[in-house]
Amino acid sequence: MDVVTSSHLARNGSSTVRGSVASHHIWETALFWGLCVGLSWAPFWLGGTGLLPWGINAILFPGLLLVYEMSLVWRGQTEPVAVKWLAVPVTAMAAVLFWIWLQTATWVPGSLQNPIWQMAAEVIHVPVHGRISVNPDATMLALLRLLTAGSVFWLSLQLCRDARRAIQLLKVIAFVVVGYTVWAFLSAMVLPDRTLWFPNPGASAALSSTFYNRNSYATYSGIGLILMIAVCLQHYREEAARAGVPFRHRLASILETTGRSGAVMIGSIVILAVGLLGTGSRGGFISTAFGLFVFAALSARSKQQRGEQRLTIAAVALLLVALFTAFGNEVLGNLEINGVQDQSRLDVWKAAINSIVTAPSLGFGYGTFEDIFPMFRTHLVAPLTNHWAMAHDAYLEVLQGLGVVFGALLIGAAAWVSWLCLKGATTRETNLTVPRAAFSVSMLVGLHSLVDFSMQIQGITITVMAILGAGTAQAFSSRVRTSE
């Protein structure tokens, strides 16, 4: 009787464990595809610009994260990646978020308040509550966007500790970018002077998809190109491994793969490359080329399957060279006419630097460049009728808004996460594709942020944060218990 009872309890216990695991898998799978749907939507509305997409994203992504955290509590489980593994960037971000909130507070000492508030009170002869930020509403909106991006990173970090799910995220994003590139081709033919249904005279000159600015779309297209090449190489490596024969005999396997599933990925690479070149963006092309160079360098240093790596990298390189030769006239023409230097941007950067020097400790308020720039604009910034809402340098805007200390903390937190991806890409023995791709993407957007504002377009920011989250999750060895 005791034996029967013990056996019965064991079976029940085993069933309970299997049920718990299944429930865990269902929850995470549902949330993962919710994240993917959100990433598919994010660039749609003018690249994710405006109050409508900001509001939707501020509900959608933090909402998914809240449901995920609540599900962990309900299931009695811990996060796959504990906070302590990212203690430095998390602490830096917490300090930055507190500082941004403090910039909007009315109870800060008068010595910290921006002088513009006292000047406004003297003009209108009415007491005014002073703040550090010159535009608290803009600062709060920027804080909301930063929190949204942070929630995407953290959710992707937790969900993509599973290696299969991480590579699936890269595939989803890559094919989503292909979809937006196809949209770019169709809209150029059907509605050449519009972005979606909004008038945009610049849309007729170059491809821009659903982005109002072609340079921003070039960054997005470049991200998709890196990811598609990454997952394509991963796919060929898996097929070659299944062949189980010496490398010199695997050519047939490679050709067979190309004729089947590989053809879709190679065709997608062609579409993305042509879409990128069709933007005519100098910065987008150079930044993507740099990102691809970084990815190729990381891939070539692998000690495993080095022959396959070199063969596939050479094939991709030849394909890209051929595409540039055939479709690169727009980029070459733009480089020939305008060069790589833009005098107007240089003058804007000088004005932005002057604003940073004026308030190096406190800043003018996160997200207030548009309000501050007219105060420092000189006659050198031509034409004077142009409206500059952004500095075309994300780093300068961060330092101008937050001050040098907290601006450096925000930039440093992003750099730390990128470094973790690089560390994983160079030290792990398996599952290298995701950290390699994530670091390469960070190099692309990091370089482009020196000359443009792509990372201030929320559709791109959210996409990059999801990729970095997956890359960071896979930067740690599978033998390490990151949940503790």
C-alpha positions as CSV (number, residue, x, y, z in Angstrom):
1,M,0.0,0.0,0.0
2,D,2.9,2.4,0.9
3,V,4.6,1.6,-2.4
4,V,1.4,2.3,-4.4
5,T,0.9,5.6,-2.6
6,S,4.5,6.7,-3.1
7,S,4.3,5.8,-6.8
8,H,1.0,7.7,-7.1
9,L,2.5,10.8,-5.4
10,A,5.6,10.7,-7.6
11,R,3.4,10.6,-10.8
12,N,1.3,13.5,-9.5
13,G,4.4,15.5,-8.6
14,S,5.9,14.9,-12.0
15,S,2.7,16.0,-13.7
16,T,2.6,19.1,-11.6
17,V,6.2,20.0,-12.6
18,R,5.4,19.4,-16.3
19,G,2.3,21.5,-16.0
20,S,4.2,24.3,-14.3
21,V,6.9,24.2,-17.1
22,A,4.2,24.2,-19.8
23,S,2.4,27.2,-18.1
24,H,5.7,29.0,-17.9
25,H,6.4,28.4,-21.6
26,I,2.9,29.5,-22.7
27,W,3.2,32.8,-20.7
28,E,6.6,33.6,-22.1
29,T,5.7,32.7,-25.7
30,A,2.6,34.8,-25.6
31,L,4.5,37.8,-24.2
32,F,7.3,37.3,-26.7
33,W,5.0,37.5,-29.7
34,G,3.3,40.5,-28.1
35,L,6.7,42.1,-28.1
36,C,7.2,41.1,-31.7
37,V,3.8,42.7,-32.7
38,G,4.8,45.9,-30.9
39,L,8.2,46.0,-32.7
40,S,6.3,45.5,-36.0
41,W,4.0,48.5,-35.3
42,A,6.6,50.8,-33.8
43,P,8.1,52.3,-37.0
44,F,4.7,52.5,-38.8
45,W,3.5,56.0,-37.8
46,L,6.2,58.2,-39.3
47,G,8.8,56.1,-37.8
48,G,7.1,56.3,-34.4
49,T,7.0,60.1,-34.1
50,G,4.2,62.1,-32.5
51,L,2.0,62.0,-29.5
52,L,-0.2,59.1,-30.8
53,P,2.6,56.5,-31.2
54,W,4.4,57.7,-28.1
55,G,1.2,57.2,-26.1
56,I,0.4,53.8,-27.6
57,N,4.0,52.6,-27.0
58,A,4.0,54.0,-23.5
59,I,1.0,51.7,-22.7
60,L,2.0,48.7,-24.8
61,F,5.6,48.0,-23.9
62,P,5.6,48.9,-20.2
63,G,2.2,47.0,-20.0
64,L,3.8,43.9,-21.5
65,L,6.7,44.2,-19.0
66,L,4.2,44.6,-16.1
67,V,2.3,41.5,-17.1
68,Y,5.6,39.6,-17.4
69,E,6.7,40.6,-13.9
70,M,3.3,39.8,-12.4
71,S,3.3,36.4,-14.1
72,L,6.7,35.7,-12.4
73,V,5.3,36.6,-9.0
74,W,2.2,34.5,-9.7
75,R,4.3,31.5,-10.7
76,G,6.8,32.0,-7.9
77,Q,9.8,32.4,-10.2
78,T,12.6,34.8,-10.6
79,E,13.8,36.8,-13.6
80,P,16.1,34.8,-15.9
81,V,18.6,37.7,-15.7
82,A,18.9,39.2,-12.2
83,V,19.5,42.9,-11.7
84,K,22.9,42.3,-10.2
85,W,24.3,41.1,-13.6
86,L,23.7,44.7,-14.9
87,A,24.3,46.6,-11.7
88,V,26.4,49.3,-13.3
89,P,24.1,50.3,-16.2
90,V,20.9,49.9,-14.1
91,T,22.3,52.1,-11.3
92,A,23.4,54.7,-13.9
93,M,19.9,54.6,-15.5
94,A,18.2,55.0,-12.1
95,A,20.3,58.1,-11.4
96,V,19.5,59.5,-14.8
97,L,15.7,58.9,-14.4
98,F,15.7,60.5,-11.0
99,W,17.6,63.5,-12.3
100,I,15.2,64.0,-15.2
101,W,12.3,63.9,-12.8
102,L,14.1,66.4,-10.6
103,Q,14.6,68.7,-13.6
104,T,10.8,69.2,-13.7
105,A,10.3,69.7,-9.9
106,T,9.1,73.1,-8.7
107,W,10.5,72.8,-5.2
108,V,14.2,72.8,-6.1
109,P,16.2,75.7,-4.6
110,G,16.2,78.9,-6.6
111,S,19.9,78.6,-7.2
112,L,19.3,75.5,-9.3
113,Q,16.4,76.9,-11.3
114,N,17.0,78.1,-14.8
115,P,17.2,81.9,-14.9
116,I,14.6,81.9,-17.7
117,W,11.9,81.4,-15.2
118,Q,12.8,84.5,-13.2
119,M,13.0,86.5,-16.5
120,A,9.6,85.3,-17.5
121,A,8.2,86.4,-14.1
122,E,9.6,89.8,-14.5
123,V,8.1,90.2,-17.9
124,I,4.6,89.1,-17.1
125,H,4.7,90.5,-13.5
126,V,3.3,87.2,-12.1
127,P,5.1,84.8,-9.8
128,V,6.3,81.7,-11.7
129,H,7.3,78.3,-10.3
130,G,10.9,77.9,-11.5
131,R,12.5,74.6,-12.6
132,I,15.8,73.3,-13.9
133,S,14.2,72.4,-17.2
134,V,13.2,75.3,-19.5
135,N,10.3,73.2,-20.8
136,P,9.0,70.7,-18.2
137,D,6.4,69.3,-20.6
138,A,9.0,68.4,-23.2
139,T,11.2,66.9,-20.5
140,M,8.4,64.7,-19.2
141,L,7.6,63.5,-22.7
142,A,11.3,62.7,-23.2
143,L,11.3,60.9,-19.9
144,L,8.2,58.9,-21.0
145,R,10.0,57.8,-24.2
146,L,13.1,56.8,-22.2
147,L,11.0,54.7,-19.9
148,T,9.4,53.1,-22.9
149,A,12.7,52.2,-24.4
150,G,14.0,50.9,-21.1
151,S,10.9,48.6,-20.7
152,V,11.6,47.1,-24.2
153,F,15.2,46.4,-23.3
154,W,14.4,44.8,-20.0
155,L,11.5,42.6,-21.4
156,S,13.8,41.5,-24.3
157,L,16.6,40.8,-21.9
158,Q,14.4,38.4,-19.8
159,L,12.6,36.7,-22.7
160,C,15.7,36.2,-24.8
161,R,17.8,34.4,-22.2
162,D,16.4,31.4,-24.2
163,A,18.8,31.1,-27.1
164,R,16.2,29.9,-29.6
165,R,13.9,32.8,-28.7
166,A,16.8,35.3,-29.1
167,I,17.6,34.2,-32.6
168,Q,13.8,34.1,-33.4
169,L,13.6,37.8,-32.3
170,L,16.4,38.7,-34.8
171,K,14.6,36.9,-37.6
172,V,11.3,38.6,-36.8
173,I,12.9,42.1,-36.8
174,A,14.9,41.4,-39.9
175,F,11.8,40.3,-41.9
176,V,9.8,43.2,-40.4
177,V,12.4,45.6,-41.9
178,V,12.0,43.7,-45.2
179,G,8.3,44.4,-45.1
180,Y,8.9,48.2,-44.5
181,T,11.4,48.1,-47.4
182,V,8.8,46.6,-49.7
183,W,6.5,49.3,-48.6
184,A,9.2,51.9,-49.5
185,F,9.3,50.6,-53.1
186,L,5.5,50.5,-53.4
187,S,5.0,54.0,-51.9
188,A,7.7,55.4,-54.2
189,M,5.7,54.2,-57.2
190,V,2.2,54.9,-56.0
191,L,2.5,57.9,-53.7
192,P,5.9,59.5,-54.5
193,D,5.3,62.8,-52.6
194,R,3.8,61.3,-49.5
195,T,4.8,59.4,-46.4
196,L,1.8,57.2,-45.5
197,W,-1.0,59.7,-46.2
198,F,1.0,62.8,-45.0
199,P,2.4,65.2,-47.6
200,N,6.2,65.0,-47.8
201,P,7.9,66.6,-50.7
202,G,11.2,65.0,-49.8
203,A,9.7,61.5,-50.2
204,S,9.9,61.8,-54.0
205,A,13.6,62.3,-54.0
206,A,14.6,59.1,-52.2
207,L,13.2,56.0,-50.5
208,S,12.0,56.7,-46.9
209,S,9.3,54.1,-46.3
210,T,7.1,55.1,-43.4
211,F,9.8,57.4,-42.0
212,Y,9.5,61.1,-42.8
213,N,13.3,61.4,-43.0
214,R,15.2,59.3,-45.5
215,N,18.3,59.2,-43.2
216,S,16.3,57.6,-40.4
217,Y,14.9,55.0,-42.7
218,A,18.5,54.3,-43.9
219,T,19.5,53.5,-40.3
220,Y,16.5,51.2,-39.9
221,S,17.2,49.5,-43.2
222,G,20.9,49.1,-42.2
223,I,19.8,47.4,-39.0
224,G,17.7,45.0,-40.9
225,L,20.5,44.2,-43.3
226,I,22.9,43.3,-40.5
227,L,20.3,41.1,-38.8
228,M,19.4,39.4,-42.0
229,I,23.0,38.6,-42.9
230,A,23.5,37.4,-39.3
231,V,20.6,35.0,-39.3
232,C,21.4,33.9,-42.9
233,L,25.0,32.9,-41.8
234,Q,23.5,31.2,-38.8
235,H,21.1,29.2,-41.0
236,Y,23.9,28.1,-43.3
237,R,26.1,27.1,-40.4
238,E,23.3,24.9,-39.0
239,E,22.7,23.3,-42.4
240,A,26.4,22.6,-42.8
241,A,26.6,21.1,-39.4
242,R,23.7,18.7,-40.2
243,A,25.6,17.6,-43.3
244,G,28.2,16.0,-41.1
245,V,30.9,15.6,-43.7
246,P,34.2,17.4,-44.3
247,F,34.0,21.0,-45.4
248,R,35.3,20.3,-48.9
249,H,32.3,18.0,-49.5
250,R,29.7,20.5,-48.1
251,L,29.3,22.6,-51.2
252,A,26.4,20.5,-52.3
253,S,24.7,21.1,-49.0
254,I,25.3,24.8,-49.3
255,L,23.8,24.9,-52.8
256,E,20.9,22.8,-51.8
257,T,20.2,25.2,-48.8
258,T,20.4,28.2,-51.2
259,G,17.8,26.6,-53.5
260,R,15.4,26.1,-50.5
261,S,15.2,28.2,-47.4
262,G,18.4,30.2,-48.1
263,A,16.9,31.7,-51.2
264,V,14.4,33.7,-49.1
265,M,17.1,35.1,-46.9
266,I,19.4,36.0,-49.8
267,G,16.6,37.6,-51.6
268,S,15.8,39.6,-48.5
269,I,19.4,40.7,-48.2
270,V,19.2,42.0,-51.8
271,I,15.9,43.9,-51.0
272,L,17.4,45.5,-47.9
273,A,20.6,46.5,-49.7
274,V,18.8,48.1,-52.6
275,G,16.4,49.8,-50.2
276,L,19.4,51.2,-48.2
277,L,21.1,52.5,-51.4
278,G,17.8,54.0,-52.6
279,T,17.8,56.4,-49.6
280,G,20.9,58.1,-50.9
281,S,21.9,58.7,-47.3
282,R,25.6,59.3,-46.9
283,G,25.6,58.8,-43.1
284,G,23.2,55.8,-43.3
285,F,25.4,54.0,-45.9
286,I,28.7,54.7,-44.1
287,S,27.3,53.7,-40.7
288,T,25.9,50.5,-42.1
289,A,29.1,49.7,-43.9
290,F,30.9,50.1,-40.6
291,G,28.4,47.9,-38.8
292,L,28.8,45.2,-41.4
293,F,32.6,45.5,-41.1
294,V,32.4,45.0,-37.4
295,F,30.1,42.0,-37.8
296,A,32.4,40.4,-40.4
297,A,35.4,41.0,-38.2
298,L,33.7,39.3,-35.3
299,S,32.5,36.4,-37.5
300,A,35.9,35.8,-39.1
301,R,37.7,35.4,-35.7
302,S,35.6,32.4,-34.9
303,K,37.8,29.2,-34.4
304,Q,34.9,26.9,-35.3
305,Q,33.8,26.3,-38.9
306,R,36.3,29.0,-40.1
307,G,36.2,27.7,-43.7
308,E,32.4,28.1,-43.8
309,Q,32.6,31.5,-42.2
310,R,35.1,32.8,-44.7
311,L,33.2,31.4,-47.7
312,T,29.8,32.8,-46.6
313,I,31.3,36.2,-45.7
314,A,33.1,36.4,-49.0
315,A,29.8,35.5,-50.8
316,V,27.9,38.2,-48.9
317,A,30.6,40.8,-49.6
318,L,30.6,40.0,-53.3
319,L,26.8,40.3,-53.3
320,L,26.9,43.7,-51.6
321,V,29.6,45.0,-53.9
322,A,27.6,44.0,-56.9
323,L,24.5,45.7,-55.5
324,F,26.4,48.9,-54.8
325,T,27.8,48.9,-58.3
326,A,24.3,48.5,-59.8
327,F,22.2,50.7,-57.4
328,G,24.7,53.0,-55.6
329,N,24.5,56.0,-58.0
330,E,22.2,57.8,-55.5
331,V,24.7,57.5,-52.7
332,L,27.7,58.3,-54.9
333,G,26.0,61.3,-56.4
334,N,25.1,62.6,-53.0
335,L,28.7,62.1,-51.8
336,E,30.1,63.9,-54.9
337,I,27.8,66.9,-54.6
338,N,27.8,67.3,-50.8
339,G,30.9,65.4,-49.7
340,V,31.0,63.9,-46.2
341,Q,30.9,67.3,-44.4
342,D,27.8,69.4,-43.9
343,Q,28.7,73.0,-42.9
344,S,25.2,73.8,-41.5
345,R,25.5,70.8,-39.1
346,L,28.9,71.9,-38.0
347,D,27.5,75.3,-37.1
348,V,24.6,73.7,-35.3
349,W,27.1,71.5,-33.3
350,K,29.1,74.6,-32.4
351,A,25.9,76.3,-31.0
352,A,25.0,73.1,-29.1
353,I,28.5,73.0,-27.6
354,N,28.1,76.6,-26.5
355,S,24.8,75.7,-24.8
356,I,26.5,72.8,-23.0
357,V,29.3,75.0,-21.7
358,T,26.7,77.5,-20.5
359,A,25.0,75.0,-18.2
360,P,27.5,72.1,-17.8
361,S,26.3,70.8,-14.4
362,L,22.5,71.1,-14.6
363,G,21.7,71.1,-18.3
364,F,18.6,72.8,-19.7
365,G,16.2,69.9,-19.3
366,Y,16.1,66.6,-21.1
367,G,14.5,66.9,-24.5
368,T,14.6,70.7,-24.7
369,F,17.0,71.3,-27.6
370,E,14.3,72.8,-29.8
371,D,13.6,75.4,-27.1
372,I,17.2,76.2,-26.3
373,F,18.8,76.3,-29.8
374,P,17.3,79.7,-30.8
375,M,19.1,81.3,-27.9
376,F,22.5,80.1,-29.1
377,R,21.9,80.1,-32.9
378,T,24.2,82.4,-34.8
379,H,24.1,83.9,-38.3
380,L,26.4,81.1,-39.4
381,V,23.6,78.6,-39.2
382,A,22.1,79.0,-42.7
383,P,19.5,79.4,-43.9
384,L,18.0,81.4,-41.0
385,T,14.5,80.3,-42.0
386,N,15.3,76.6,-41.3
387,H,13.8,75.2,-38.2
388,W,16.2,72.9,-36.2
389,A,14.3,70.7,-33.9
390,M,17.3,68.4,-33.3
391,A,21.1,68.9,-33.2
392,H,21.8,66.0,-35.6
393,D,24.1,64.6,-32.9
394,A,22.4,62.6,-30.2
395,Y,25.3,62.9,-27.8
396,L,25.4,66.6,-27.8
397,E,21.6,66.8,-27.2
398,V,21.9,64.4,-24.2
399,L,24.7,66.5,-22.7
400,Q,22.8,69.7,-23.4
401,G,19.7,68.4,-21.8
402,L,21.0,66.5,-18.8
403,G,24.3,68.3,-18.1
404,V,27.7,66.7,-18.5
405,V,27.5,64.3,-15.5
406,F,24.1,62.8,-16.0
407,G,24.5,62.9,-19.8
408,A,27.7,60.9,-19.5
409,L,25.9,58.4,-17.2
410,L,23.2,57.9,-19.9
411,I,25.7,57.5,-22.7
412,G,27.8,55.3,-20.4
413,A,24.9,53.0,-19.6
414,A,24.3,52.3,-23.3
415,A,28.0,51.8,-23.9
416,W,28.2,49.4,-21.0
417,V,25.5,47.2,-22.5
418,S,27.2,47.3,-25.9
419,W,30.4,46.2,-24.2
420,L,28.6,43.3,-22.6
421,C,27.5,42.2,-26.1
422,L,31.0,42.6,-27.4
423,K,32.3,40.5,-24.5
424,G,29.8,37.8,-25.2
425,A,30.6,37.9,-29.0
426,T,34.3,37.3,-28.3
427,T,34.3,34.9,-25.4
428,R,31.4,32.6,-25.8
429,E,31.9,29.2,-27.4
430,T,28.3,28.8,-28.7
431,N,25.3,31.0,-29.5
432,L,27.5,33.8,-30.8
433,T,25.2,35.2,-33.5
434,V,22.9,37.3,-31.3
435,P,25.6,39.2,-29.3
436,R,27.6,39.7,-32.6
437,A,24.6,41.2,-34.3
438,A,23.7,43.3,-31.3
439,F,27.1,44.8,-31.0
440,S,27.3,45.4,-34.7
441,V,23.9,47.2,-34.6
442,S,25.1,49.3,-31.7
443,M,28.1,50.3,-33.7
444,L,25.9,51.3,-36.6
445,V,23.6,53.5,-34.6
446,G,26.4,54.7,-32.4
447,L,28.3,56.1,-35.4
448,H,25.2,57.5,-37.1
449,S,24.1,59.2,-33.9
450,L,27.2,61.4,-34.3
451,V,25.8,63.0,-37.4
452,D,22.0,62.5,-37.2
453,F,19.0,61.9,-34.9
454,S,18.0,58.3,-35.9
455,M,18.1,57.1,-32.3
456,Q,15.7,59.9,-31.3
457,I,13.1,58.3,-33.6
458,Q,11.2,56.0,-31.4
459,G,10.6,53.2,-33.9
460,I,14.3,52.9,-34.3
461,T,15.1,53.3,-30.6
462,I,12.6,50.6,-29.6
463,T,14.0,48.2,-32.2
464,V,17.6,48.8,-31.1
465,M,16.7,48.3,-27.4
466,A,15.1,45.0,-28.2
467,I,18.2,43.8,-30.1
468,L,20.5,45.0,-27.3
469,G,18.3,43.2,-24.8
470,A,18.6,39.9,-26.7
471,G,22.3,40.4,-27.3
472,T,23.0,41.1,-23.6
473,A,20.9,38.1,-22.5
474,Q,23.0,35.9,-24.8
475,A,26.3,37.5,-23.8
476,F,26.4,35.4,-20.7
477,S,27.3,31.7,-20.9
478,S,24.5,29.2,-20.7
479,R,26.4,27.6,-17.9
480,V,26.0,30.7,-15.7
481,R,22.9,31.0,-13.6
482,T,22.0,34.6,-14.2
483,S,18.7,34.3,-12.4
484,E,20.7,34.3,-9.1
